Amino acid sequence: MAMSDYYRPLVQSGPARPDGALPLAGGALWFTHAEQLRRDAPARVVPAGDIPDPVRTRLTAPRAPVAGLSMEVPRVMGILNATPDSFSDGGLYHDPRKAVAHGARMIAEGADIIDVGGESTRPGAETVAPGDEAARVAPVIAALRAAGPTPISIDTRKTAVAQAAVAAGATLVNDVAGFTYDPGLAPFCAMHALPVCVMHAQGDPATMQQNPSYDNVLLDVYDFLHERLETLTALGIPRGRIVVDPGIGFGKTAAHNLLLLNRIGLFHGLGCPILLGASRKRFIGTIGQAPEPADRMAGSVAVALAGVAQGVQIVRVHDVRETVSALALWQAVQGGAAPVA
């Protein structure tokens, strides 16, 4: 059932915290007011004390660790596309040896988790057979797992691929279809107590960018994720093991993407960590005047920092070293002191 009132915390940071300020998701950011959103009325700003208790609890409660990672500080997920047709790197890491070397390099650069995918989800991409997809990712995951303890995520819509990936050492399942594509995937994750990331997409990759439309993109995406949370928890995946992703670029125009990014703090009301995956996407190239995906690093870092400023817990990126460096500076500025070496 769709909600009638939605509350977006007006997130702030810094040591000069007013009396009565509430912590955001148990982290260092805080809020004193929220934007109340409705489908049938203009938005208005209300004091945090006016937020209904259940919503306020979800906004403020500390998030459980994900794959052993504390959610009290921003985390960087490095993207590893073991595909021949990814939009961003054009198959650079289709060769398993190159994929493993790239994953190891991202870990050395400070990635907290590596997200391995064997099926391109770029606009217009075709579905890959499960056996082919599993054959792309399992050797890469096994080699990275043998090399060290960094958590590995499998980016897939398919149970058979998740089974092969988990057997190889993956510890999180990231489904761009929000667990709507393969009815066996969520029960598999529940059975094995795996954390999951549930993403919003309108349509599938082959058709999603043809003519995306929404009544209200922000609230429509929120309602979809809310419904998915209800379904997944009923299947035995507790909210503490679920990450939500609004799906920037998946069945969305540039205007839709910007609306979601501008108010991404709304999704804290779901009571789960938020993942933001905007790295190198087309709207960054358009606004940042960078037609080639490889030239969109600066714009991608800017969008990641804008998300982190609203309390996003995980940023999924291609450019790990640059993002880790930018986050270190952002956190140092917020704290007003250099971190201890």
Contacts in CASP RR format, 6 or more apart in sequence:
PFRMAT RR
TARGET T0000
AUTHOR 0000-0000-0000
METHOD contacts of the structure
MODEL  1
MAMSDYYRPLVQSGPARPDGALPLAGGALWFTHAEQLRRDAPARVVPAGD
IPDPVRTRLTAPRAPVAGLSMEVPRVMGILNATPDSFSDGGLYHDPRKAV
AHGARMIAEGADIIDVGGESTRPGAETVAPGDEAARVAPVIAALRAAGPT
PISIDTRKTAVAQAAVAAGATLVNDVAGFTYDPGLAPFCAMHALPVCVMH
AQGDPATMQQNPSYDNVLLDVYDFLHERLETLTALGIPRGRIVVDPGIGF
GKTAAHNLLLLNRIGLFHGLGCPILLGASRKRFIGTIGQAPEPADRMAGS
VAVALAGVAQGVQIVRVHDVRETVSALALWQAVQGGAAPVA
2 39 0 8 1.000
2 219 0 8 1.000
2 223 0 8 1.000
3 222 0 8 1.000
3 223 0 8 1.000
3 226 0 8 1.000
4 38 0 8 1.000
4 39 0 8 1.000
5 36 0 8 1.000
5 37 0 8 1.000
5 38 0 8 1.000
5 52 0 8 1.000
6 36 0 8 1.000
6 37 0 8 1.000
6 38 0 8 1.000
6 219 0 8 1.000
6 222 0 8 1.000
6 266 0 8 1.000
7 34 0 8 1.000
7 35 0 8 1.000
7 36 0 8 1.000
7 37 0 8 1.000
7 46 0 8 1.000
7 51 0 8 1.000
7 52 0 8 1.000
7 55 0 8 1.000
7 59 0 8 1.000
7 266 0 8 1.000
7 269 0 8 1.000
8 34 0 8 1.000
8 35 0 8 1.000
8 37 0 8 1.000
8 263 0 8 1.000
8 265 0 8 1.000
8 266 0 8 1.000
9 22 0 8 1.000
9 24 0 8 1.000
9 31 0 8 1.000
9 33 0 8 1.000
9 34 0 8 1.000
9 48 0 8 1.000
9 59 0 8 1.000
9 265 0 8 1.000
9 268 0 8 1.000
10 31 0 8 1.000
10 32 0 8 1.000
10 33 0 8 1.000
10 34 0 8 1.000
10 35 0 8 1.000
10 45 0 8 1.000
11 24 0 8 1.000
11 29 0 8 1.000
11 30 0 8 1.000
11 31 0 8 1.000
11 265 0 8 1.000
11 309 0 8 1.000
11 310 0 8 1.000
11 311 0 8 1.000
12 21 0 8 1.000
12 29 0 8 1.000
12 30 0 8 1.000
12 31 0 8 1.000
12 32 0 8 1.000
13 28 0 8 1.000
13 29 0 8 1.000
13 30 0 8 1.000
13 309 0 8 1.000
13 334 0 8 1.000
14 28 0 8 1.000
14 334 0 8 1.000
14 335 0 8 1.000
15 335 0 8 1.000
15 336 0 8 1.000
17 30 0 8 1.000
18 32 0 8 1.000
20 32 0 8 1.000
20 48 0 8 1.000
21 30 0 8 1.000
21 31 0 8 1.000
21 32 0 8 1.000
21 48 0 8 1.000
22 30 0 8 1.000
22 31 0 8 1.000
22 32 0 8 1.000
22 48 0 8 1.000
22 56 0 8 1.000
22 59 0 8 1.000
22 60 0 8 1.000
23 29 0 8 1.000
23 30 0 8 1.000
23 60 0 8 1.000
24 30 0 8 1.000
24 31 0 8 1.000
24 59 0 8 1.000
24 60 0 8 1.000
24 268 0 8 1.000
24 311 0 8 1.000
25 59 0 8 1.000
25 60 0 8 1.000
25 61 0 8 1.000
25 62 0 8 1.000
25 63 0 8 1.000
25 71 0 8 1.000
25 268 0 8 1.000
25 271 0 8 1.000
25 273 0 8 1.000
25 311 0 8 1.000
25 313 0 8 1.000
26 60 0 8 1.000
26 61 0 8 1.000
26 62 0 8 1.000
26 63 0 8 1.000
26 72 0 8 1.000
27 62 0 8 1.000
27 72 0 8 1.000
28 72 0 8 1.000
28 73 0 8 1.000
28 334 0 8 1.000
29 311 0 8 1.000
31 48 0 8 1.000
31 59 0 8 1.000
32 47 0 8 1.000
32 48 0 8 1.000
33 45 0 8 1.000
33 46 0 8 1.000
33 47 0 8 1.000
33 48 0 8 1.000
34 45 0 8 1.000
34 46 0 8 1.000
34 48 0 8 1.000
34 50 0 8 1.000
34 51 0 8 1.000
34 59 0 8 1.000
35 43 0 8 1.000
35 44 0 8 1.000
35 45 0 8 1.000
35 46 0 8 1.000
35 263 0 8 1.000
36 43 0 8 1.000
36 44 0 8 1.000
36 45 0 8 1.000
36 46 0 8 1.000
36 50 0 8 1.000
37 43 0 8 1.000
37 218 0 8 1.000
37 219 0 8 1.000
37 263 0 8 1.000
37 266 0 8 1.000
39 215 0 8 1.000
39 216 0 8 1.000
39 219 0 8 1.000
48 56 0 8 1.000
49 56 0 8 1.000
51 59 0 8 1.000
55 269 0 8 1.000
58 268 0 8 1.000
58 269 0 8 1.000
58 270 0 8 1.000
58 271 0 8 1.000
59 268 0 8 1.000
59 269 0 8 1.000
59 271 0 8 1.000
61 271 0 8 1.000
62 71 0 8 1.000
62 72 0 8 1.000
63 71 0 8 1.000
63 72 0 8 1.000
63 240 0 8 1.000
63 271 0 8 1.000
63 272 0 8 1.000
63 273 0 8 1.000
63 313 0 8 1.000
64 71 0 8 1.000
64 240 0 8 1.000
64 241 0 8 1.000
65 71 0 8 1.000
66 75 0 8 1.000
66 172 0 8 1.000
66 195 0 8 1.000
66 241 0 8 1.000
66 243 0 8 1.000
66 273 0 8 1.000
66 313 0 8 1.000
66 314 0 8 1.000
67 113 0 8 1.000
67 151 0 8 1.000
67 153 0 8 1.000
67 171 0 8 1.000
67 172 0 8 1.000
67 195 0 8 1.000
68 151 0 8 1.000
69 75 0 8 1.000
69 112 0 8 1.000
69 113 0 8 1.000
69 151 0 8 1.000
71 273 0 8 1.000
71 313 0 8 1.000
71 314 0 8 1.000
73 331 0 8 1.000
74 308 0 8 1.000
74 311 0 8 1.000
74 312 0 8 1.000
74 313 0 8 1.000
74 314 0 8 1.000
74 315 0 8 1.000
74 327 0 8 1.000
74 331 0 8 1.000
75 112 0 8 1.000
75 113 0 8 1.000
75 313 0 8 1.000
75 314 0 8 1.000
75 315 0 8 1.000
76 110 0 8 1.000
76 111 0 8 1.000
76 112 0 8 1.000
76 113 0 8 1.000
76 314 0 8 1.000
76 315 0 8 1.000
76 317 0 8 1.000
76 320 0 8 1.000
76 323 0 8 1.000
76 324 0 8 1.000
76 327 0 8 1.000
77 111 0 8 1.000
77 112 0 8 1.000
77 113 0 8 1.000
77 114 0 8 1.000
77 115 0 8 1.000
77 153 0 8 1.000
77 275 0 8 1.000
77 314 0 8 1.000
77 315 0 8 1.000
77 316 0 8 1.000
77 317 0 8 1.000
78 103 0 8 1.000
78 106 0 8 1.000
78 111 0 8 1.000
78 113 0 8 1.000
78 114 0 8 1.000
78 115 0 8 1.000
78 316 0 8 1.000
78 317 0 8 1.000
78 318 0 8 1.000
78 320 0 8 1.000
79 88 0 8 1.000
79 115 0 8 1.000
79 279 0 8 1.000
79 316 0 8 1.000
79 317 0 8 1.000
79 318 0 8 1.000
80 93 0 8 1.000
80 99 0 8 1.000
80 102 0 8 1.000
80 103 0 8 1.000
80 106 0 8 1.000
80 114 0 8 1.000
80 115 0 8 1.000
80 116 0 8 1.000
80 117 0 8 1.000
80 140 0 8 1.000
81 88 0 8 1.000
81 89 0 8 1.000
81 91 0 8 1.000
81 93 0 8 1.000
81 117 0 8 1.000
81 118 0 8 1.000
81 120 0 8 1.000
82 93 0 8 1.000
82 94 0 8 1.000
82 96 0 8 1.000
82 99 0 8 1.000
82 116 0 8 1.000
82 117 0 8 1.000
82 118 0 8 1.000
82 136 0 8 1.000
82 137 0 8 1.000
82 140 0 8 1.000
83 91 0 8 1.000
83 93 0 8 1.000
83 94 0 8 1.000
83 117 0 8 1.000
83 118 0 8 1.000
83 119 0 8 1.000
83 120 0 8 1.000
83 136 0 8 1.000
84 90 0 8 1.000
84 91 0 8 1.000
84 94 0 8 1.000
85 91 0 8 1.000
85 120 0 8 1.000
85 122 0 8 1.000
85 125 0 8 1.000
86 120 0 8 1.000
86 122 0 8 1.000
87 120 0 8 1.000
87 122 0 8 1.000
87 123 0 8 1.000
87 280 0 8 1.000
87 293 0 8 1.000
88 279 0 8 1.000
88 280 0 8 1.000
88 293 0 8 1.000
88 294 0 8 1.000
88 318 0 8 1.000
89 293 0 8 1.000
89 294 0 8 1.000
89 318 0 8 1.000
92 98 0 8 1.000
92 102 0 8 1.000
93 99 0 8 1.000
93 102 0 8 1.000
94 136 0 8 1.000
96 136 0 8 1.000
96 139 0 8 1.000
96 140 0 8 1.000
96 143 0 8 1.000
99 116 0 8 1.000
99 140 0 8 1.000
100 140 0 8 1.000
100 143 0 8 1.000
100 144 0 8 1.000
100 147 0 8 1.000
103 111 0 8 1.000
103 114 0 8 1.000
103 144 0 8 1.000
104 144 0 8 1.000
104 147 0 8 1.000
106 114 0 8 1.000
106 320 0 8 1.000
107 114 0 8 1.000
107 144 0 8 1.000
107 147 0 8 1.000
107 148 0 8 1.000
107 150 0 8 1.000
109 320 0 8 1.000
109 321 0 8 1.000
109 324 0 8 1.000
110 320 0 8 1.000
110 321 0 8 1.000
110 324 0 8 1.000
111 150 0 8 1.000
111 320 0 8 1.000
111 324 0 8 1.000
112 150 0 8 1.000
112 151 0 8 1.000
113 150 0 8 1.000
113 151 0 8 1.000
113 152 0 8 1.000
113 153 0 8 1.000
113 172 0 8 1.000
113 314 0 8 1.000
114 144 0 8 1.000
114 150 0 8 1.000
114 151 0 8 1.000
114 152 0 8 1.000
114 153 0 8 1.000
115 152 0 8 1.000
115 153 0 8 1.000
115 154 0 8 1.000
115 155 0 8 1.000
115 174 0 8 1.000
115 316 0 8 1.000
116 137 0 8 1.000
116 140 0 8 1.000
116 141 0 8 1.000
116 144 0 8 1.000
116 152 0 8 1.000
116 153 0 8 1.000
116 154 0 8 1.000
116 155 0 8 1.000
116 165 0 8 1.000
116 170 0 8 1.000
117 133 0 8 1.000
117 136 0 8 1.000
117 137 0 8 1.000
117 154 0 8 1.000
117 155 0 8 1.000
117 156 0 8 1.000
118 128 0 8 1.000
118 133 0 8 1.000
118 136 0 8 1.000
118 137 0 8 1.000
118 155 0 8 1.000
118 156 0 8 1.000
118 161 0 8 1.000
119 125 0 8 1.000
119 127 0 8 1.000
119 128 0 8 1.000
119 133 0 8 1.000
119 155 0 8 1.000
119 156 0 8 1.000
119 157 0 8 1.000
119 161 0 8 1.000
120 128 0 8 1.000
120 205 0 8 1.000
121 155 0 8 1.000
121 176 0 8 1.000
121 205 0 8 1.000
121 250 0 8 1.000
122 205 0 8 1.000
123 205 0 8 1.000
123 208 0 8 1.000
123 209 0 8 1.000
124 205 0 8 1.000
124 206 0 8 1.000
124 207 0 8 1.000
124 208 0 8 1.000
124 209 0 8 1.000
125 205 0 8 1.000
125 206 0 8 1.000
126 206 0 8 1.000
127 204 0 8 1.000
127 206 0 8 1.000
130 158 0 8 1.000
130 160 0 8 1.000
130 161 0 8 1.000
131 160 0 8 1.000
131 161 0 8 1.000
131 164 0 8 1.000
133 156 0 8 1.000
133 158 0 8 1.000
133 161 0 8 1.000
134 160 0 8 1.000
134 161 0 8 1.000
134 164 0 8 1.000
134 165 0 8 1.000
137 154 0 8 1.000
137 156 0 8 1.000
137 161 0 8 1.000
137 164 0 8 1.000
137 165 0 8 1.000
137 168 0 8 1.000
138 164 0 8 1.000
138 165 0 8 1.000
138 167 0 8 1.000
138 168 0 8 1.000
139 168 0 8 1.000
141 152 0 8 1.000
141 154 0 8 1.000
141 165 0 8 1.000
141 168 0 8 1.000
141 169 0 8 1.000
141 170 0 8 1.000
142 168 0 8 1.000
142 169 0 8 1.000
144 150 0 8 1.000
144 152 0 8 1.000
145 152 0 8 1.000
145 168 0 8 1.000
145 169 0 8 1.000
145 170 0 8 1.000
151 171 0 8 1.000
151 172 0 8 1.000
152 165 0 8 1.000
152 169 0 8 1.000
152 170 0 8 1.000
152 171 0 8 1.000
152 172 0 8 1.000
153 170 0 8 1.000
153 171 0 8 1.000
153 172 0 8 1.000
153 173 0 8 1.000
153 174 0 8 1.000
153 197 0 8 1.000
154 161 0 8 1.000
154 162 0 8 1.000
154 165 0 8 1.000
154 166 0 8 1.000
154 170 0 8 1.000
154 172 0 8 1.000
154 173 0 8 1.000
154 174 0 8 1.000
155 174 0 8 1.000
155 176 0 8 1.000
156 162 0 8 1.000
156 165 0 8 1.000
156 173 0 8 1.000
156 174 0 8 1.000
156 175 0 8 1.000
156 185 0 8 1.000
157 175 0 8 1.000
157 176 0 8 1.000
157 177 0 8 1.000
157 181 0 8 1.000
157 182 0 8 1.000
157 185 0 8 1.000
158 181 0 8 1.000
158 182 0 8 1.000
158 185 0 8 1.000
159 182 0 8 1.000
159 184 0 8 1.000
159 185 0 8 1.000
159 188 0 8 1.000
162 170 0 8 1.000
162 173 0 8 1.000
162 185 0 8 1.000
162 188 0 8 1.000
162 189 0 8 1.000
163 188 0 8 1.000
165 173 0 8 1.000
166 173 0 8 1.000
166 192 0 8 1.000
166 194 0 8 1.000
171 194 0 8 1.000
171 195 0 8 1.000
172 194 0 8 1.000
172 195 0 8 1.000
172 196 0 8 1.000
172 197 0 8 1.000
173 185 0 8 1.000
173 189 0 8 1.000
173 194 0 8 1.000
173 195 0 8 1.000
173 196 0 8 1.000
173 197 0 8 1.000
174 196 0 8 1.000
174 197 0 8 1.000
174 199 0 8 1.000
174 245 0 8 1.000
174 275 0 8 1.000
175 181 0 8 1.000
175 185 0 8 1.000
175 196 0 8 1.000
175 197 0 8 1.000
175 198 0 8 1.000
175 199 0 8 1.000
176 199 0 8 1.000
176 201 0 8 1.000
176 205 0 8 1.000
176 247 0 8 1.000
176 250 0 8 1.000
177 199 0 8 1.000
177 201 0 8 1.000
177 204 0 8 1.000
178 198 0 8 1.000
178 199 0 8 1.000
178 200 0 8 1.000
178 201 0 8 1.000
178 228 0 8 1.000
179 185 0 8 1.000
179 186 0 8 1.000
179 196 0 8 1.000
179 198 0 8 1.000
179 228 0 8 1.000
179 231 0 8 1.000
179 232 0 8 1.000
180 228 0 8 1.000
181 204 0 8 1.000
186 196 0 8 1.000
186 231 0 8 1.000
186 232 0 8 1.000
186 235 0 8 1.000
186 237 0 8 1.000
187 235 0 8 1.000
188 194 0 8 1.000
189 196 0 8 1.000
189 237 0 8 1.000
190 232 0 8 1.000
190 235 0 8 1.000
190 236 0 8 1.000
190 237 0 8 1.000
193 241 0 8 1.000
194 241 0 8 1.000
195 240 0 8 1.000
195 241 0 8 1.000
195 242 0 8 1.000
195 243 0 8 1.000
196 232 0 8 1.000
196 237 0 8 1.000
196 241 0 8 1.000
196 242 0 8 1.000
196 243 0 8 1.000
197 242 0 8 1.000
197 243 0 8 1.000
197 244 0 8 1.000
197 245 0 8 1.000
197 275 0 8 1.000
198 225 0 8 1.000
198 228 0 8 1.000
198 229 0 8 1.000
198 232 0 8 1.000
198 242 0 8 1.000
198 243 0 8 1.000
198 244 0 8 1.000
198 245 0 8 1.000
199 244 0 8 1.000
199 245 0 8 1.000
199 246 0 8 1.000
199 247 0 8 1.000
199 250 0 8 1.000
199 275 0 8 1.000
200 221 0 8 1.000
200 224 0 8 1.000
200 225 0 8 1.000
200 245 0 8 1.000
200 246 0 8 1.000
200 247 0 8 1.000
200 250 0 8 1.000
201 208 0 8 1.000
201 247 0 8 1.000
201 250 0 8 1.000
201 251 0 8 1.000
202 208 0 8 1.000
202 212 0 8 1.000
202 214 0 8 1.000
202 250 0 8 1.000
202 251 0 8 1.000
202 252 0 8 1.000
203 250 0 8 1.000
203 251 0 8 1.000
205 250 0 8 1.000
208 250 0 8 1.000
208 251 0 8 1.000
209 249 0 8 1.000
209 251 0 8 1.000
212 251 0 8 1.000
212 252 0 8 1.000
212 253 0 8 1.000
212 256 0 8 1.000
214 220 0 8 1.000
214 221 0 8 1.000
214 256 0 8 1.000
217 252 0 8 1.000
217 256 0 8 1.000
217 259 0 8 1.000
217 260 0 8 1.000
218 259 0 8 1.000
218 260 0 8 1.000
218 263 0 8 1.000
218 266 0 8 1.000
221 246 0 8 1.000
221 247 0 8 1.000
221 260 0 8 1.000
222 266 0 8 1.000
222 267 0 8 1.000
222 270 0 8 1.000
225 244 0 8 1.000
225 246 0 8 1.000
225 267 0 8 1.000
225 270 0 8 1.000
226 270 0 8 1.000
229 239 0 8 1.000
229 242 0 8 1.000
229 244 0 8 1.000
229 270 0 8 1.000
229 272 0 8 1.000
232 242 0 8 1.000
233 239 0 8 1.000
233 242 0 8 1.000
239 271 0 8 1.000
239 272 0 8 1.000
240 272 0 8 1.000
242 272 0 8 1.000
243 272 0 8 1.000
243 273 0 8 1.000
243 274 0 8 1.000
243 275 0 8 1.000
243 313 0 8 1.000
243 314 0 8 1.000
244 267 0 8 1.000
244 270 0 8 1.000
244 272 0 8 1.000
244 273 0 8 1.000
244 274 0 8 1.000
244 275 0 8 1.000
245 274 0 8 1.000
245 275 0 8 1.000
245 276 0 8 1.000
245 277 0 8 1.000
245 316 0 8 1.000
246 260 0 8 1.000
246 264 0 8 1.000
246 267 0 8 1.000
246 274 0 8 1.000
246 276 0 8 1.000
247 260 0 8 1.000
247 277 0 8 1.000
248 257 0 8 1.000
248 260 0 8 1.000
248 261 0 8 1.000
248 276 0 8 1.000
248 277 0 8 1.000
248 278 0 8 1.000
248 281 0 8 1.000
249 256 0 8 1.000
249 257 0 8 1.000
249 278 0 8 1.000
249 281 0 8 1.000
249 282 0 8 1.000
249 283 0 8 1.000
252 260 0 8 1.000
254 282 0 8 1.000
254 283 0 8 1.000
254 286 0 8 1.000
254 287 0 8 1.000
257 278 0 8 1.000
257 281 0 8 1.000
257 283 0 8 1.000
258 283 0 8 1.000
261 276 0 8 1.000
261 278 0 8 1.000
261 303 0 8 1.000
261 306 0 8 1.000
261 307 0 8 1.000
264 274 0 8 1.000
264 276 0 8 1.000
264 307 0 8 1.000
264 310 0 8 1.000
264 312 0 8 1.000
265 274 0 8 1.000
265 310 0 8 1.000
265 311 0 8 1.000
265 312 0 8 1.000
267 274 0 8 1.000
268 274 0 8 1.000
268 311 0 8 1.000
273 313 0 8 1.000
273 314 0 8 1.000
274 311 0 8 1.000
274 312 0 8 1.000
274 313 0 8 1.000
274 314 0 8 1.000
275 312 0 8 1.000
275 313 0 8 1.000
275 314 0 8 1.000
275 315 0 8 1.000
275 316 0 8 1.000
276 303 0 8 1.000
276 304 0 8 1.000
276 307 0 8 1.000
276 312 0 8 1.000
276 314 0 8 1.000
276 315 0 8 1.000
276 316 0 8 1.000
277 315 0 8 1.000
277 316 0 8 1.000
277 317 0 8 1.000
278 284 0 8 1.000
278 300 0 8 1.000
278 303 0 8 1.000
278 304 0 8 1.000
279 296 0 8 1.000
279 300 0 8 1.000
279 303 0 8 1.000
279 304 0 8 1.000
279 315 0 8 1.000
279 316 0 8 1.000
279 317 0 8 1.000
279 318 0 8 1.000
279 319 0 8 1.000
280 293 0 8 1.000
280 294 0 8 1.000
280 296 0 8 1.000
280 297 0 8 1.000
280 300 0 8 1.000
280 318 0 8 1.000
281 296 0 8 1.000
284 290 0 8 1.000
284 296 0 8 1.000
284 299 0 8 1.000
284 300 0 8 1.000
284 303 0 8 1.000
285 291 0 8 1.000
285 293 0 8 1.000
285 295 0 8 1.000
285 296 0 8 1.000
285 299 0 8 1.000
288 296 0 8 1.000
288 299 0 8 1.000
290 296 0 8 1.000
290 298 0 8 1.000
290 299 0 8 1.000
297 318 0 8 1.000
297 319 0 8 1.000
297 322 0 8 1.000
300 317 0 8 1.000
300 318 0 8 1.000
300 319 0 8 1.000
300 323 0 8 1.000
301 317 0 8 1.000
301 319 0 8 1.000
301 322 0 8 1.000
301 323 0 8 1.000
301 326 0 8 1.000
304 315 0 8 1.000
304 317 0 8 1.000
304 323 0 8 1.000
304 326 0 8 1.000
304 327 0 8 1.000
305 326 0 8 1.000
305 327 0 8 1.000
305 330 0 8 1.000
307 315 0 8 1.000
308 315 0 8 1.000
308 327 0 8 1.000
308 330 0 8 1.000
309 330 0 8 1.000
315 323 0 8 1.000
317 323 0 8 1.000
328 339 0 8 1.000
331 339 0 8 1.000
332 338 0 8 1.000
332 339 0 8 1.000
END
